[in-house]
Amino acid sequence: MGKTFSEMIEMYRDVVRRFHKIELNEWNAQGAVIELVKQVGELSK
């Protein structure tokens, strides 16, 4: 079953929070694009 747009946004925010905890760095544009591409791939499945 697919995810709603709101669910995808929440997944993205969760990934950003976890990244920040692990790396202690700010999320940058490169990280955002990589995560977006990954999520679009999941949606296309």
C-alpha positions in Angstrom: 0.0 0.0 0.0 1.3 3.5 -0.9 1.9 6.3 1.5 0.2 9.7 1.6 2.1 12.9 1.0 1.7 13.8 4.6 3.2 10.4 5.7 6.1 11.0 3.3 6.7 14.4 4.8 6.7 12.9 8.3 9.2 10.2 7.2 11.5 12.9 5.8 11.4 14.8 9.0 12.1 11.7 11.0 15.2 11.0 8.8 16.4 14.5 9.3 16.1 14.2 13.1 17.9 10.9 13.1 20.6 12.2 10.9 21.1 15.2 13.2 21.4 12.9 16.2 24.0 10.7 14.6 26.1 13.2 12.6 25.6 16.3 14.7 25.5 18.3 11.5 22.8 20.3 9.8 20.9 18.7 7.0 22.1 20.2 3.8 20.7 20.4 0.2 22.7 17.3 -0.9 21.2 15.2 1.9 17.7 16.4 1.2 18.0 15.5 -2.5 19.4 12.1 -1.8 16.5 11.4 0.6 14.0 12.8 -1.8 15.2 10.5 -4.6 15.1 7.5 -2.3 11.5 8.3 -1.3 10.4 8.9 -4.9 11.9 5.5 -5.7 9.8 4.0 -2.8 6.7 5.7 -4.1 7.3 4.3 -7.6 7.4 0.8 -6.3 
